[in-house]
Amino acid sequence: MDSFGKKLRDCREAKKLSQNELAKLMNTNHSIIGKYERDEVKPTIDVVKKLTSHLETTVGYLLGETEEKNLLKDPKMLKRLNDIATFSKEQKEHILFALDAMIKSVKLDNL
């Protein structure tokens, strides 16, 4: 698994930003961006959230919780998940059961 610093650098480069450009967006010095990318310094969670906003990725991706850079960036998907979160436990179980069956079906079709 890639480190926080490597993922940060990859995201920055994908956005075609220099360390200096990202630092200006973050109101900091380019040297701190370099330290983050070399894993010499760990940013606070508030800084990570600000980085993800500028780099259009997620905290989960940068922190290694997922390998998908844009997971849950789709507003329609987020709305659906937020709606499901408000349902009763039983309703959630029914929806997830049906969803799991559909996902399994699609995966089998793609073999």
C-alpha positions as CSV (number, residue, x, y, z in Angstrom):
1,M,0.0,0.0,0.0
2,D,1.2,3.5,-0.9
3,S,2.1,5.9,1.9
4,F,0.1,9.1,2.6
5,G,3.0,11.1,1.0
6,K,3.0,9.1,-2.2
7,K,-0.8,9.3,-2.6
8,L,-0.6,13.1,-1.9
9,R,2.1,13.5,-4.6
10,D,0.2,11.3,-7.1
11,C,-3.0,13.4,-6.5
12,R,-1.1,16.7,-6.8
13,E,0.6,15.6,-10.0
14,A,-2.7,14.3,-11.4
15,K,-4.1,17.8,-10.9
16,K,-0.9,19.2,-12.6
17,L,0.0,21.3,-9.6
18,S,3.5,22.0,-8.4
19,Q,4.2,21.8,-4.7
20,N,4.4,25.6,-4.7
21,E,1.0,26.0,-6.4
22,L,-0.6,23.6,-3.9
23,A,1.1,25.4,-1.1
24,K,-0.4,28.7,-2.2
25,L,-3.9,27.1,-2.3
26,M,-3.3,25.9,1.2
27,N,-1.8,29.2,2.5
28,T,1.4,27.5,3.5
29,N,5.0,27.1,2.3
30,H,6.0,24.6,-0.5
31,S,8.5,23.0,1.9
32,I,5.7,21.7,4.1
33,I,4.1,20.1,1.1
34,G,7.4,18.4,0.3
35,K,7.7,17.2,3.9
36,Y,4.1,15.7,3.7
37,E,5.0,14.0,0.4
38,R,8.2,12.6,1.9
39,D,6.3,11.4,5.0
40,E,8.5,13.5,7.2
41,V,5.6,15.4,8.7
42,K,2.0,14.2,9.3
43,P,-0.7,16.9,8.7
44,T,-3.6,17.4,11.0
45,I,-7.0,16.0,10.0
46,D,-8.1,19.6,9.2
47,V,-5.2,20.0,6.8
48,V,-5.9,16.6,5.2
49,K,-9.5,17.7,4.6
50,K,-8.4,20.9,3.0
51,L,-5.9,19.0,0.8
52,T,-8.7,16.6,-0.4
53,S,-10.8,19.6,-1.3
54,H,-8.1,21.1,-3.5
55,L,-7.1,17.7,-5.0
56,E,-10.6,16.4,-5.5
57,T,-10.1,13.2,-3.6
58,T,-11.2,11.8,-0.3
59,V,-9.7,11.6,3.2
60,G,-10.2,7.8,3.1
61,Y,-8.0,7.6,0.0
62,L,-5.1,9.7,1.3
63,L,-5.2,7.8,4.7
64,G,-5.2,4.4,3.0
65,E,-8.7,3.4,3.9
66,T,-9.5,2.8,0.2
67,E,-7.6,2.6,-3.1
68,E,-10.3,4.5,-5.0
69,K,-9.4,8.2,-5.3
70,N,-12.9,9.4,-5.9
71,L,-14.9,7.0,-3.8
72,L,-18.1,8.6,-2.7
73,K,-17.5,11.9,-4.5
74,D,-20.7,11.3,-6.6
75,P,-23.3,13.5,-5.0
76,K,-26.2,11.2,-6.2
77,M,-24.6,8.2,-4.6
78,L,-23.9,10.1,-1.4
79,K,-27.6,11.2,-1.2
80,R,-28.7,7.7,-1.6
81,L,-26.4,6.5,1.2
82,N,-27.5,9.3,3.4
83,D,-31.2,8.4,2.8
84,I,-30.5,4.8,3.6
85,A,-28.7,5.8,6.9
86,T,-32.0,7.3,8.1
87,F,-34.0,4.1,7.7
88,S,-34.7,1.6,10.4
89,K,-32.3,-1.3,10.9
90,E,-34.8,-3.7,9.3
91,Q,-35.3,-1.4,6.3
92,K,-31.5,-1.1,5.9
93,E,-31.1,-4.9,6.0
94,H,-33.7,-5.4,3.3
95,I,-32.1,-2.7,1.0
96,L,-28.6,-4.1,1.5
97,F,-29.8,-7.6,0.9
98,A,-31.3,-6.6,-2.4
99,L,-28.3,-4.4,-3.3
100,D,-25.9,-7.3,-2.5
101,A,-27.9,-9.6,-4.8
102,M,-27.8,-7.1,-7.6
103,I,-24.0,-6.5,-7.2
104,K,-23.4,-10.2,-7.2
105,S,-25.5,-10.6,-10.4
106,V,-23.6,-7.8,-12.2
107,K,-20.2,-9.3,-11.2
108,L,-21.3,-12.7,-12.5
109,D,-22.4,-11.2,-15.8
110,N,-19.0,-9.5,-16.1
111,L,-17.0,-12.8,-15.9
